[in-house]
Amino acid sequence: AAARAHGFKTNWGIYTPPKPNFLGVRELRDYSLAEIAGFIDWSPFFQAWELAGRYPKILQDEVVGVEATKLFADAQAMLKEIVQGKWLTANAVFGLFPANTVTVDGIPGDDIEIYTDETRNNVAMTWHNLRQQSKKPDNIPNFCLADYIAPKGVADYIGGFAVTAGIGIDARVAEFEKQNDDYSAILLKSLADRLAEAFAELLHLRVRREFWGYAADETLDNDAMINEKYRGIRPAPGYPACPEHSEKAPLFALLDAPNKAGITLTDSYAMLPTAAVSGFYFSHPDAKYFATGKIDRDQVASYAERKGWDIEKAERWLAPVLSY
């Protein structure tokens, strides 16, 4: 309760949240791989191959430069084949919805209600969140993602998305493995992962400029987007700001992701195909990423109650962030 009272505050009397250009769910099937490829962030690609350094500087690196340059050439050659040969299919589903933070004892709480329509009477999903609980100086809030959405009485909105660039990958990987070509199989998987992340970046850009439209005149280049210079964030369940993975299930139901994008969840909430990204969109100009850090028993009990779980189940899913 003390952490909640010390949350991030917005003067909702002055700030008016932007209304999206449409409300509801849309799907984008068989999206252009060539367009997606232009949004690839190559630095994590090299990290996945345990080559340390930022692209493009890594190509000139004294220690790993030669190896990185060869890997990059192989990646470019395969990427060309992926695009031209349509080895993979990229699908996306996203939605924009009315939303408000749930108020608890007169204070904005930690959960976000997502509504079916502007009447805000029918809750399509309640997104349960966690709040930073460590002791902070007076001028530094205890952040929770719910702080970036207005309480009831102010018309606010949220987005949700799921994208994949991995449809069709299994058959191609099996082909490489049959030829004992593990290198190509691993290269394809790592490129599919990069394409999925690039698709998330591309779709977020289109949401900001076009579908939500709150940044219609944004003109950032790829480097600026990689460095998150744009307004808004797209946290995903499993991120440090929302580390509990089970919230993917109601998100996938809200978007009908299995039918609309061909993306499913395993029992442990991993996405299939694995080259996939899902999460939420926030438009608040002050929204930023943070880590919840460790949480105490009282917050675990509150979370369990809000989720309809027993304490043991909550502790199991929250194990990485428990302070005890």
SVG drawing of the C-alpha trace seen along z (x, -y; Angstrom):
<svg xmlns="http://www.w3.org/2000/svg" viewBox="-22 -21 65 57">
<polyline fill="none" stroke="black" stroke-width="0.4" points="0.0,0.0 2.9,-2.4 4.5,-1.6 1.1,-2.1 0.7,-5.5 4.2,-6.4 3.5,-5.5 4.2,-7.6 1.6,-10.4 0.1,-12.1 -2.1,-15.2 -5.0,-13.8 -6.8,-17.2 -4.1,-18.6 -3.0,-15.6 -5.6,-14.2 -4.7,-10.7 -4.8,-10.4 -7.7,-8.4 -6.7,-5.7 -7.9,-6.1 -9.7,-2.8 -10.7,-0.5 -10.8,3.2 -8.6,6.0 -6.8,6.2 -4.6,8.8 -1.8,8.5 -1.1,11.8 1.9,12.7 3.5,9.4 6.4,8.3 9.6,9.9 11.6,7.4 10.0,4.5 10.5,6.2 14.2,6.9 14.8,3.2 14.0,2.9 16.5,5.6 18.6,4.7 21.8,6.6 23.6,6.2 21.5,8.9 22.1,11.2 25.9,11.2 25.2,11.5 23.2,14.7 26.3,16.0 28.4,15.0 30.2,12.3 30.4,9.2 30.1,5.7 27.6,3.4 26.8,3.4 28.4,2.1 31.5,1.5 31.8,5.2 32.8,5.8 36.0,3.9 36.6,5.3 40.2,6.4 39.2,9.5 36.0,10.8 35.9,8.6 36.9,11.3 34.5,13.9 31.7,11.3 32.2,10.2 32.0,13.8 28.9,14.5 27.3,11.3 28.0,12.2 26.4,15.7 23.4,14.0 22.9,11.6 23.1,14.4 20.5,16.5 18.3,13.5 18.1,12.9 17.0,16.5 14.5,16.2 12.9,13.1 13.1,14.2 12.2,17.8 9.5,17.0 11.0,19.5 9.0,17.9 5.7,16.3 5.2,13.2 1.8,12.7 0.6,10.1 -2.5,9.4 -2.9,6.2 -5.7,4.4 -6.4,0.9 -8.9,0.7 -10.4,-1.6 -8.7,-1.0 -8.5,-2.4 -6.5,-1.6 -8.4,0.0 -8.7,-2.2 -8.1,-0.6 -9.1,-2.5 -9.2,-5.8 -5.7,-5.3 -4.9,-4.1 -3.9,-0.4 -1.8,2.0 -4.3,3.6 -5.5,2.3 -9.1,3.0 -9.3,3.4 -12.8,2.8 -14.7,4.1 -16.0,0.7 -16.2,-3.0 -19.1,-2.4 -16.3,-0.9 -19.0,1.4 -17.7,4.7 -14.2,5.8 -12.6,7.9 -9.4,8.5 -7.9,7.4 -4.1,7.1 -2.6,7.8 0.7,5.9 3.4,5.7 4.8,2.6 8.4,1.7 8.4,2.2 11.9,1.2 12.3,-1.9 12.8,-4.9 13.7,-8.6 10.7,-10.9 11.4,-12.2 11.6,-8.7 8.3,-6.8 7.6,-3.1 6.7,-2.4 4.0,-0.1 2.8,0.1 -0.7,-0.7 0.6,-4.2 0.7,-5.1 -3.1,-4.5 -5.7,-6.9 -8.2,-5.9 -11.9,-5.7 -13.4,-9.1 -10.7,-9.8 -10.9,-8.1 -7.6,-6.3 -6.5,-3.5 -4.1,-0.6 -2.9,1.6 -2.0,5.3 0.0,7.2 1.4,10.5 3.8,11.0 5.7,13.9 8.2,14.3 8.5,18.1 5.6,19.7 7.1,22.4 10.5,22.6 10.2,26.1 10.2,27.8 13.2,25.8 15.2,26.5 14.4,30.2 15.7,30.1 19.0,28.6 19.3,31.1 18.7,34.0 21.7,32.8 23.7,32.5 23.9,28.8 23.5,27.6 25.1,24.2 22.4,23.3 19.7,24.5 20.9,22.3 21.5,19.4 17.9,19.6 16.5,19.7 18.6,16.7 17.5,14.8 13.8,15.7 14.2,14.3 15.6,11.0 12.8,10.8 10.2,11.2 11.8,8.5 12.0,6.3 8.3,7.0 7.5,5.8 9.5,2.6 7.8,2.0 4.3,2.6 4.9,0.4 6.0,-2.4 2.8,-1.9 0.7,-2.0 2.3,-5.2 2.0,-6.9 -1.1,-5.4 -3.4,-3.1 -3.3,-4.9 -1.9,-8.0 -0.5,-9.9 2.9,-10.4 1.7,-10.9 4.6,-13.1 7.3,-10.8 10.4,-10.6 12.9,-8.5 15.6,-6.4 16.2,-2.8 19.0,-3.6 16.8,-6.1 14.1,-3.4 16.5,-0.8 17.5,-3.3 13.8,-3.8 13.7,-7.6 10.0,-7.4 7.1,-8.2 5.5,-5.2 6.6,-1.7 5.7,1.9 6.4,4.1 5.9,7.8 4.9,10.3 8.3,11.7 10.0,8.2 11.5,6.8 8.5,4.3 6.0,7.2 8.0,10.4 5.0,12.8 4.4,14.8 0.9,16.1 -0.6,12.7 0.1,13.7 -2.9,16.1 -5.6,13.4 -3.7,11.2 -3.8,14.0 -7.5,14.6 -8.2,10.8 -6.5,10.8 -7.5,14.3 -3.8,14.7 -3.9,18.5 -6.6,18.0 -5.6,14.5 -1.8,14.9 -1.1,18.6 0.7,18.0 0.0,20.3 1.1,20.7 2.6,23.7 1.6,24.7 4.5,22.7 3.4,19.7 6.2,19.9 5.2,18.8 5.1,21.1 6.6,20.4 9.4,19.4 10.3,16.5 7.5,14.4 7.0,11.3 3.9,10.2 3.0,7.4 1.2,4.2 1.3,0.6 1.3,-2.5 1.1,-6.0 1.8,-8.0 4.6,-10.5 6.4,-9.7 6.1,-5.9 9.4,-4.2 10.8,-0.7 11.9,0.3 12.5,3.4 10.0,4.3 12.9,5.7 12.2,7.9 8.7,8.0 7.5,8.8 5.0,11.3 2.2,8.7 2.4,7.9 2.5,11.6 -0.7,12.1 -2.4,9.2 -1.4,10.5 -2.6,14.0 -6.0,12.6 -6.4,10.5 -5.5,13.4 -7.7,15.9 -4.6,18.0 -3.5,19.6 -0.2,18.3 1.8,21.4 0.8,20.9 1.7,17.2 5.0,17.9 5.8,20.5 5.2,18.0 6.8,15.1 9.8,17.1 12.4,14.9 11.2,11.7 10.5,12.9 12.5,11.1 12.1,14.0"/>
</svg>
